[in-house]
Amino acid sequence: MKIKTFTLFLLVSWNALGQSYEGFKFEFKDGTVIHGKVFSDKWYKPNPKGVSIQVRGKIYLHHYPYTSMKTYAPPPYEAYETNPIPIPRCAPTRISFMHFRNSTLKSLYKSYSQVDNKECKAISRSILTAIRKTGPTKEERPSHKKTKIWDKDVRAEYHTMLRHNYMIYGGDLNERKYINK
């Protein structure tokens, strides 16, 4: 039973919401729209904190652009969140559910709420919390300064990973290929 549930969990995560390979549309509150899939493997899975996105076989690291909309600041740079292998732990690749628009959250909720295991139920609860949240707290409010610090730190720490195509950084993407704004 445990293997069957784990397999279902991976299927939901791997082929995000029954969409074609990397065809799921992730819409961010900052206006970014990216097509990819939820990243999941044996050692790294979605959890109640959020998901990592895979685009064209590479892990996507969001750039958290500052906008005047009700968005959220980048996570603390040294949050030491576990990242997929071989990506260092300097900056989290896991994107909190708070950063996604409700349309994306509702699709994710529909997918995870259908799987009957503890992990998926916890993820579903976190997604509902993100849907119901009205706006950022004082600490979560975005600013130009927070975005610039995030960008500078990511470019300094991940330059080798980005140069060797292990990752895709939102700040570097050709908008026509990967991102729509």
C-alpha positions, -999 to +999 in steps of 0.1 A: +000+000+000+029+024+009+045+018-025+012+024-043+006+056-025+041+069-031+038+060-068+005+080-070+022+109-052+051+109-077+027+106-107+007+136-095+039+156-090+058+145-121+030+150-146+016+181-130-022+179-132-025+156-161-010+181-185+015+172-212+052+170-204+061+204-190+028+218-203+014+230-170+010+268-168+023+283-135+010+319-130+028+340-104+013+370-086+042+391-099+028+386-135+053+359-146+038+330-164+060+299-170+053+265-186+069+236-168+061+208-144+064+201-107+098+186-100+099+154-080+124+126-076+133+100-051+151+124-028+132+156-034+094+160-035+069+188-032+059+195+004+036+219+023+062+247+019+058+247-019+071+232-051+101+234-074+094+238-111+113+220-139+115+237-173+131+218-202+148+194-179+163+221-156+153+234-122+137+268-124+149+294-099+124+323-097+137+358-099+109+374-077+106+406-097+093+436-078+059+448-089+034+471-073+008+443-072+001+423-040+032+401-043+056+386-018+093+392-012+119+366-022+126+340+005+155+348+029+186+341+008+202+318+034+170+299+042+189+266+038+161+248+022+170+214+007+174+217-030+174+190-057+208+173-062+233+188-073+221+223-065+236+239-034+214+250-005+224+287-007+190+298-020+158+278-021+145+266-054+112+256-037+086+283-045+061+289-017+025+285-027+020+322-016+037+333-049+012+317-072-021+331-085-053+315-074-058+299-109-026+279-104-033+272-068-068+258-076-053+235-103-026+223-079-052+218-051-075+197-074-045+175-082-031+170-047-065+167-029-073+136-050-044+116-037-051+099-003-019+101+016-005+123+044+019+143+023-007+152-004-032+162+023-007+185+040+002+200+006-036+205-001-040+223+033-011+246+025-025+254-009-059+263+007-041+286+032-024+304+002-057+308-016-073+323+015-045+346+024-053+382+016-019+397+013+017+398+026+027+406+062+052+434+068+081+409+066+068+394+034+062+427+015+084+430-016+107+459-024+132+469-050+160+464-025+149+428-016+147+419-052+181+434-060+197+416-030+182+383-042+194+388-077+229+397-067+232+368-043+218+342-068+241+354-096+272+353-072+264+318-058+249+300-087+269+314-116+286+280-123+252+261-121+236+286-144+266+286-169+266+248-171+228+247-176+219+228-144+193+255-136+173+282-153+171+316-136+140+337-142+161+368-144+180+354-174+153+338-195+144+348-230+108+357-224+097+343-257+111+309-250+102+303-214+083+331-198+053+352-207+047+384-188 
